[in-house]
Amino acid sequence: MRIAGGFLVVAALAGVTACSGPDQPAGSTPPVASQPPAETLTPLLEQALPNAQGKTFTSAVVDFPPGARAQPHRHGEAFVYAYVLEGTVRSRLDDEPVSTYRQGENWVEQPGAHHVLTENTSPTERARLLVVFVSNTGDELKVDDGHP
């Protein structure tokens, strides 16, 4: 399947988390721990499937700023198709080996798969994916580990 088209996506800003402990002296600058930036999901289309009761088709662009890494996560019972629009993404599902996907390459994720690694391999260039979900209507599309 060849997918073509242009998408306009707003880039995510890198996050920085400040940490301080009870032993931190008043008025001093707390240490800053830098975390890799996270991905941003921009929905394009959400449509109930007329010939598959209880199922919804959702397409989205996932933008990975330079060095971005997604939290380990699952997509519930959704079937997921991912196509690399731009850049290079490293991915690992369940206990499978790590795979690297470049612009024009794609993969699928079976319902219930555990996505333990998803990251932009470049420290200077962004990566973007077109992701298609066929999910149970009303289900969350992404649930990070540690969240119900």
TORLO-615402 format. One record per atom (N, C-alpha, C): x, y, z; atom name; residue in one letter. Coordinates in pm, 1 decimal, m for minus. Layout:
// residues N
         px         py         pz   atom   res
          X          Y          Z     CA     A
...
END
This chain:
// residues 148
         px         py         pz   atom   res
       85.0     m115.6        0.0      N     M
        0.0        0.0        0.0     CA     M
       89.6      121.9        0.0      C     M
       65.0      210.6      m90.2      N     R
      143.6      333.2      m95.8     CA     R
       56.1      447.9      m48.4      C     R
      106.6      521.3       45.5      N     I
       31.4      632.4      100.9     CA     I
      106.4      759.5       66.0      C     I
       36.1      853.4        5.0      N     A
      100.1      979.3      m32.0     CA     A
       16.0     1093.7       19.1      C     A
       76.1     1204.2       42.7      N     G
        1.4     1322.3       85.3     CA     G
       86.1     1407.5      175.7      C     G
       43.8     1528.6      194.7      N     G
      116.1     1621.2      282.4     CA     G
       39.0     1644.0      409.4      C     G
      108.4     1660.0      516.5      N     F
       46.9     1682.2      646.1     CA     F
      117.1     1797.3      714.1      C     F
       39.9     1883.8      776.3      N     L
       94.6     1994.5      852.9     CA     L
       84.5     1958.4      999.2      C     L
      196.8     1956.1     1066.8      N     V
      200.1     1914.0     1206.5     CA     V
      273.2     2018.6     1289.5      C     V
      219.7     2044.7     1406.2      N     V
      285.6     2136.4     1498.8     CA     V
      390.6     2058.3     1577.2      C     V
      513.7     2106.9     1580.3      N     A
      622.7     2037.4     1649.1     CA     A
      607.9     2051.4     1800.0      C     A
      651.7     1948.6     1869.8      N     A
      644.4     1950.1     2016.2     CA     A
      766.8     2020.6     2073.4      C     A
      748.6     2085.0     2184.8      N     L
      860.1     2148.2     2254.4     CA     L
      921.7     2047.3     2349.2      C     L
     1052.4     2051.9     2363.4      N     A
     1122.3     1959.9     2452.8     CA     A
     1086.7     1991.2     2597.3      C     A
     1069.8     1887.1     2677.5      N     G
     1033.8     1905.5     2818.0     CA     G
     1154.9     1897.6     2907.4      C     G
     1153.1     1975.3     3011.6      N     V
     1260.0     1970.4     3111.0     CA     V
     1193.8     1956.9     3247.2      C     V
     1242.5     1864.4     3326.3      N     T
     1185.2     1840.8     3457.7     CA     T
     1283.4     1886.7     3564.0      C     T
     1237.5     1969.3     3654.1      N     A
     1321.8     2014.5     3765.4     CA     A
     1297.1     1925.3     3885.3      C     A
     1403.9     1894.1     3955.4      N     C
     1393.3     1806.4     4072.3     CA     C
     1449.6     1879.5     4193.1      C     C
     1387.7     1862.6     4308.2      N     S
     1443.8     1914.7     4432.2     CA     S
     1405.1     1821.0     4544.4      C     S
     1490.6     1812.3     4641.5      N     G
     1464.8     1722.0     4752.2     CA     G
     1449.5     1799.1     4881.6      C     G
     1418.4     1728.7     4989.9      N     P
     1398.2     1795.5     5117.8     CA     P
     1526.2     1857.7     5171.5      C     P
     1642.8     1810.4     5124.5      N     D
     1769.9     1863.1     5172.9     CA     D
     1816.1     1983.5     5091.9      C     D
     1736.3     2028.0     4997.4      N     Q
     1771.4     2140.8     4911.5     CA     Q
     1768.9     2268.7     4994.4      C     Q
     1881.0     2342.6     5002.8      N     P
     1881.7     2466.8     5079.5     CA     P
     1787.9     2569.3     5017.6      C     P
     1721.6     2648.7     5104.5      N     A
     1630.6     2752.6     5057.5     CA     A
     1707.6     2855.3     4977.4      C     A
     1648.6     2898.3     4866.2      N     G
     1709.7     3000.6     4784.0     CA     G
     1814.6     2949.4     4686.9      C     G
     1849.7     2821.2     4693.4      N     S
     1947.7     2768.9     4598.7     CA     S
     1876.7     2718.3     4474.8      C     S
     1950.0     2703.8     4368.4      N     T
     1893.5     2656.0     4242.4     CA     T
     1883.4     2504.6     4248.0      C     T
     1763.1     2450.0     4226.5      N     P
     1749.8     2304.6     4230.3     CA     P
     1818.5     2242.7     4109.1      C     P
     1867.7     2119.7     4123.6      N     P
     1927.0     2051.5     4009.0     CA     P
     1819.9     2026.9     3903.7      C     P
     1861.2     2027.7     3778.9      N     V
     1768.3     2006.1     3667.6     CA     V
     1805.8     1876.9     3596.8      C     V
     1707.6     1787.9     3582.1      N     A
     1728.1     1662.3     3510.2     CA     A
     1662.4     1676.0     3374.5      C     A
     1738.5     1657.6     3271.7      N     S
     1686.0     1671.3     3136.7     CA     S
     1633.0     1536.0     3089.0      C     S
     1510.9     1535.0     3039.2      N     Q
     1452.2     1413.8     2985.6     CA     Q
     1443.7     1427.0     2834.3      C     Q
     1450.9     1314.8     2761.2      N     P
     1435.1     1325.6     2617.0     CA     P
     1296.5     1381.5     2584.5      C     P
     1285.7     1459.6     2476.9      N     P
     1153.4     1510.4     2440.1     CA     P
     1060.6     1394.4     2404.4      C     P
      931.9     1418.7     2416.8      N     A
      831.7     1315.9     2387.5     CA     A
      771.9     1338.4     2248.7      C     A
      703.4     1239.3     2201.3      N     E
      635.2     1246.3     2072.4     CA     E
      502.8     1320.4     2086.6      C     E
      451.4     1369.5     1974.7      N     T
      321.4     1436.7     1971.2     CA     T
      233.2     1365.7     1869.3      C     T
      111.2     1330.3     1908.1      N     L
       16.4     1264.2     1818.9     CA     L
      m89.5     1366.3     1776.3      C     L
     m103.4     1386.6     1644.8      N     T
     m201.8     1479.1     1589.7     CA     T
     m302.8     1398.8     1507.8      C     T
     m425.2     1380.5     1558.8      N     P
     m526.0     1304.4     1484.0     CA     P
     m561.2     1373.6     1352.0      C     P
     m580.9     1293.6     1248.7      N     L
     m621.8     1344.1     1118.2     CA     L
     m767.1     1311.0     1089.0      C     L
     m806.7     1185.9     1117.5      N     L
     m940.9     1139.7     1087.1     CA     L
     m981.2     1032.3     1187.0      C     L
    m1103.7     1042.0     1235.3      N     E
    m1161.4      937.2     1320.4     CA     E
    m1298.2      906.0     1263.3      C     E
    m1321.1      777.8     1230.9      N     Q
    m1444.7      739.5     1163.4     CA     Q
    m1488.4      601.4     1210.2      C     Q
    m1612.4      591.0     1257.0      N     A
    m1667.8      459.1     1288.5     CA     A
    m1674.9      379.1     1159.0      C     A
    m1641.6      251.4     1165.8      N     L
    m1645.7      166.6     1045.9     CA     L
    m1786.9      112.7     1027.3      C     L
    m1851.2      147.1      916.0      N     P
    m1991.1      108.0      896.6     CA     P
    m2011.0      m42.1      878.3      C     P
    m1907.9     m112.6      835.4      N     N
    m1921.8     m255.9      811.0     CA     N
    m1854.9     m340.9      919.4      C     N
    m1813.0     m275.4     1029.4      N     A
    m1752.1     m347.6     1140.9     CA     A
    m1801.8     m283.1     1270.2      C     A
    m1919.4     m324.6     1314.6      N     Q
    m1983.2     m265.2     1432.2     CA     Q
    m1889.3     m264.1     1552.0      C     Q
    m1882.6     m149.6     1618.6      N     G
    m1801.0     m136.3     1738.8     CA     G
    m1654.9     m105.5     1711.4      C     G
    m1618.2      m84.0     1583.7      N     K
    m1478.8      m55.4     1547.9     CA     K
    m1467.8       85.3     1491.2      C     K
    m1354.5      150.5     1519.3      N     T
    m1327.0      284.9     1470.5     CA     T
    m1192.3      286.8     1399.9      C     T
    m1186.9      358.0     1288.7      N     F
    m1065.2      382.4     1212.1     CA     F
    m1014.5      520.8     1252.8      C     F
     m888.7      529.4     1293.6      N     T
     m828.6      657.5     1328.0     CA     T
     m693.8      666.9     1259.6      C     T
     m668.2      781.1     1194.6      N     S
     m535.1      806.2     1139.3     CA     S
     m476.9      926.9     1211.6      C     S
     m345.1      928.2     1226.4      N     A
     m277.6     1035.7     1298.6     CA     A
     m134.8     1048.2     1248.2      C     A
      m78.4     1166.7     1266.2      N     V
       63.8     1187.2     1243.3     CA     V
      129.4     1192.8     1380.5      C     V
      236.1     1114.7     1396.9      N     V
      312.6     1116.7     1520.9     CA     V
      446.3     1182.4     1489.0      C     V
      473.7     1292.2     1558.8      N     D
      594.1     1370.5     1536.6     CA     D
      693.1     1344.0     1649.7      C     D
      815.4     1306.1     1612.9      N     F
      922.6     1282.7     1709.2     CA     F
     1028.8     1390.2     1688.1      C     F
     1039.5     1488.5     1777.8      N     P
     1148.0     1585.9     1767.1     CA     P
     1283.0     1513.5     1774.7      C     P
     1391.8     1581.4     1741.1      N     P
     1523.5     1517.2     1751.7     CA     P
     1543.7     1456.1     1890.4      C     P
     1588.8     1330.9     1891.7      N     G
     1617.0     1261.7     2016.5     CA     G
     1496.4     1217.0     2096.3      C     G
     1376.0     1233.1     2043.1      N     A
     1254.2     1198.7     2118.2     CA     A
     1240.4     1048.0     2135.1      C     A
     1180.4     1012.0     2247.3      N     R
     1154.9      870.7     2279.0     CA     R
     1018.8      861.1     2345.6      C     R
      936.2      768.4     2296.9      N     A
      805.2      744.5     2357.9     CA     A
      821.3      656.1     2481.4      C     A
      732.2      674.7     2578.2      N     Q
      727.5      585.8     2693.5     CA     Q
      683.4      447.7     2644.6      C     Q
      730.4      340.1     2707.5      N     P
      675.9      208.4     2672.4     CA     P
      523.9      211.9     2688.5      C     P
      453.8      148.4     2595.0      N     H
      307.9      161.2     2592.0     CA     H
      242.7       45.5     2517.9      C     H
      110.7       47.6     2521.1      N     R
       27.3      m46.8     2446.4     CA     R
      m81.1       32.9     2376.7      C     R
     m139.3      m29.4     2275.7      N     H
     m251.5       31.3     2203.9     CA     H
     m378.2      m50.5     2224.8      C     H
     m389.9     m109.9     2342.6      N     G
     m508.0     m188.8     2376.3     CA     G
     m529.3     m300.3     2275.7      C     G
     m651.1     m314.0     2230.3      N     E
     m686.3     m418.2     2134.0     CA     E
     m686.3     m365.5     1990.7      C     E
     m621.8     m250.2     1969.3      N     A
     m616.5     m191.8     1834.6     CA     A
     m517.0     m266.6     1746.4      C     A
     m550.5     m275.8     1617.9      N     F
     m455.5     m316.8     1514.9     CA     F
     m392.7     m186.9     1467.4      C     F
     m258.7     m181.2     1459.5      N     V
     m187.9      m57.4     1429.0     CA     V
     m100.2      m76.9     1305.7      C     V
     m106.7       20.8     1215.1      N     Y
      m18.8       27.7     1097.9     CA     Y
       59.9      157.7     1108.3      C     Y
      192.5      152.0     1093.2      N     A
      276.7      271.2     1099.6     CA     A
      361.1      282.1      973.5      C     A
      366.4      403.0      917.3      N     Y
      441.5      432.6      794.8     CA     Y
      532.1      552.3      823.7      C     Y
      661.5      540.5      794.1      N     V
      756.1      647.8      821.9     CA     V
      749.3      752.0      710.6      C     V
      700.0      871.0      747.3      N     L
      690.9      982.2      652.8     CA     L
      824.0     1054.4      637.5      C     L
      898.7     1060.2      746.6      N     E
     1021.8     1139.8      749.0     CA     E
     1112.3     1087.3      859.3      C     E
     1242.1     1082.9      833.6      N     G
     1338.6     1045.8      936.2     CA     G
     1354.8      896.4      954.9      C     G
     1408.7      859.2     1070.4      N     T
     1436.6      720.0     1104.1     CA     T
     1390.5      693.3     1247.3      C     T
     1320.8      580.8     1264.9      N     V
     1265.2      543.8     1394.8     CA     V
     1313.6      404.0     1431.1      C     V
     1354.0      389.3     1556.4      N     R
     1391.5      258.6     1610.2     CA     R
     1274.2      210.3     1693.4      C     R
     1238.6       80.4     1677.0      N     S
     1119.2       27.0     1741.6     CA     S
     1144.0     m114.9     1789.6      C     S
     1077.1     m147.4     1900.3      N     R
     1082.0     m285.5     1951.6     CA     R
      946.0     m319.5     2009.6      C     R
      890.7     m431.1     1965.4      N     L
      763.1     m482.0     2014.3     CA     L
      787.3     m608.9     2094.7      C     L
      724.6     m615.8     2212.2      N     D
      734.7     m734.2     2298.5     CA     D
      879.8     m776.6     2314.1      C     D
      911.5     m904.4     2292.0      N     D
     1048.8     m952.4     2306.1     CA     D
     1116.5     m973.4     2171.3      C     D
     1062.3     m910.8     2067.1      N     E
     1122.3     m918.4     1933.9     CA     E
     1250.8     m835.6     1929.5      C     E
     1338.3     m859.6     1832.0      N     P
     1458.6     m776.3     1819.3     CA     P
     1422.1     m631.4     1782.4      C     P
     1511.9     m539.7     1812.9      N     V
     1494.3     m399.3     1775.9     CA     V
     1502.4     m388.0     1623.8      C     V
     1412.1     m307.9     1565.7      N     S
     1411.6     m283.1     1421.3     CA     S
     1425.3     m133.7     1397.1      C     S
     1489.1      m98.5     1286.8      N     T
     1504.2       40.6     1247.4     CA     T
     1429.2       61.0     1116.6      C     T
     1344.9      165.9     1113.1      N     Y
     1261.8      195.7      996.4     CA     Y
     1294.9      335.5      945.7      C     Y
     1313.8      343.5      813.6      N     R
     1347.3      469.9      749.4     CA     R
     1230.8      518.7      665.1      C     R
     1240.5      641.9      618.1      N     Q
     1136.0      701.1      534.4     CA     Q
     1091.0      602.0      426.9      C     Q
      959.4      583.6      417.7      N     G
      901.0      493.0      318.3     CA     G
      880.6      350.7      367.2      C     G
      933.2      316.1      484.9      N     E
      915.7      181.6      539.0     CA     E
      798.6      180.4      636.3      C     E
      749.4       60.6      669.0      N     N
      631.2       48.8      754.0     CA     N
      633.6      m79.3      834.9      C     N
      542.8      m85.8      933.0      N     W
      525.8     m206.7     1013.7     CA     W
      384.1     m211.3     1068.0      C     W
      346.8     m326.5     1122.8      N     V
      216.6     m341.4     1187.8     CA     V
      238.8     m389.7     1330.3      C     V
      140.4     m357.4     1414.9      N     E
      139.6     m404.0     1553.6     CA     E
        8.9     m477.7     1576.1      C     E
       19.6     m598.0     1625.0      N     Q
      m98.1     m679.6     1650.8     CA     Q
     m169.5     m630.1     1777.1      C     Q
     m298.6     m655.0     1788.0      N     P
     m372.1     m616.6     1909.4     CA     P
     m303.3     m671.8     2034.3      C     P
     m290.6     m586.8     2136.6      N     G
     m229.9     m627.5     2263.3     CA     G
      m78.4     m619.9     2267.2      C     G
      m13.4     m584.2     2156.7      N     A
      133.1     m577.5     2153.8     CA     A
      184.6     m474.9     2254.2      C     A
      301.0     m504.0     2311.3      N     H
      366.5     m411.5     2403.9     CA     H
      478.5     m342.5     2327.3      C     H
      466.5     m211.2     2311.4      N     H
      566.7     m133.6     2238.4     CA     H
      667.9      m83.8     2341.1      C     H
      778.4     m156.9     2355.3      N     V
      874.6     m126.9     2461.0     CA     V
      976.8      m21.5     2421.4      C     V
      993.1        3.7     2290.5      N     L
     1087.2      105.7     2243.5     CA     L
     1032.6      171.0     2118.0      C     L
     1028.7      302.1     2118.3      N     T
      999.8      381.1     1998.4     CA     T
     1079.9      508.5     2014.0      C     T
     1175.5      532.1     1923.5      N     E
     1257.0      652.3     1937.3     CA     E
     1306.4      703.0     1803.0      C     E
     1325.9      833.4     1796.6      N     N
     1388.4      898.2     1682.4     CA     N
     1538.3      875.7     1698.3      C     N
     1602.7      820.5     1596.5      N     T
     1745.5      789.4     1607.5     CA     T
     1834.5      910.9     1588.8      C     T
     1779.4     1021.0     1538.7      N     S
     1860.8     1138.9     1509.4     CA     S
     1859.5     1240.5     1623.8      C     S
     1977.2     1293.2     1658.2      N     P
     1982.5     1400.0     1758.6     CA     P
     1956.2     1538.8     1697.5      C     P
     1944.3     1546.7     1563.4      N     T
     1929.3     1677.2     1498.0     CA     T
     1808.1     1689.5     1405.2      C     T
     1753.3     1579.3     1356.9      N     E
     1641.7     1582.5     1262.0     CA     E
     1518.8     1518.0     1323.4      C     E
     1400.6     1568.8     1290.6      N     R
     1278.0     1508.5     1341.4     CA     R
     1243.2     1384.0     1260.1      C     R
     1153.6     1303.5     1316.8      N     A
     1097.3     1187.2     1247.1     CA     A
      945.9     1198.8     1258.3      C     A
      874.5     1155.4     1153.9      N     R
      728.2     1160.2     1156.7     CA     R
      673.2     1029.7     1102.1      C     R
      565.9      984.7     1165.9      N     L
      497.1      862.4     1125.5     CA     L
      353.1      894.8     1090.4      C     L
      298.0      824.8      992.2      N     L
      153.9      818.9      971.7     CA     L
      112.3      689.5     1040.0      C     L
       21.7      699.8     1137.0      N     V
      m21.0      581.3     1211.0     CA     V
     m171.4      564.0     1193.3      C     V
     m211.8      441.2     1164.7      N     V
     m353.0      407.8     1147.0     CA     V
     m390.1      304.8     1252.8      C     V
     m500.0      332.2     1323.8      N     F
     m550.1      243.4     1428.2     CA     F
     m687.3      190.9     1386.4      C     F
     m710.5       61.8     1402.3      N     V
     m845.4        6.2     1395.8     CA     V
     m869.3      m45.9     1536.7      C     V
     m954.3       27.5     1609.4      N     S
     m970.7        1.2     1752.7     CA     S
    m1116.7      m20.8     1788.6      C     S
    m1137.8      m69.2     1909.8      N     N
    m1273.0      m75.4     1964.4     CA     N
    m1317.7       68.8     1987.8      C     N
    m1437.3      102.4     1944.3      N     T
    m1489.6      237.7     1959.8     CA     T
    m1485.2      278.8     2106.7      C     T
    m1426.3      395.7     2133.5      N     G
    m1417.4      448.1     2269.0     CA     G
    m1290.0      412.5     2343.3      C     G
    m1210.3      319.5     2292.1      N     D
    m1085.8      281.7     2359.1     CA     D
     m980.5      390.8     2344.5      C     D
     m892.4      402.7     2445.9      N     E
     m776.3      491.1     2436.6     CA     E
     m683.8      435.6     2329.4      C     E
     m623.8      524.0     2250.0      N     L
     m534.7      478.0     2144.1     CA     L
     m395.6      442.8     2193.9      C     L
     m353.9      504.2     2305.1      N     K
     m221.6      476.4     2360.3     CA     K
     m230.8      484.4     2511.5      C     K
     m180.9      379.7     2577.2      N     V
     m176.4      378.7     2723.3     CA     V
      m31.7      349.0     2763.0      C     V
       33.9      450.1     2823.6      N     D
      171.2      433.2     2869.0     CA     D
      176.2      333.0     2983.9      C     D
      288.4      262.4     2995.6      N     D
      307.5      169.7     3107.7     CA     D
      291.4      247.5     3238.6      C     D
      232.2      184.0     3335.8      N     G
      212.7      246.5     3465.5     CA     G
       84.4      325.5     3476.2      C     G
        6.0      334.0     3369.0      N     H
     m123.4      402.5     3370.1     CA     H
     m231.9      299.6     3345.0      C     H
     m344.7      310.3     3413.2      N     P
     m453.3      211.0     3394.2     CA     P
     m513.8      218.1     3255.5      C     P
END
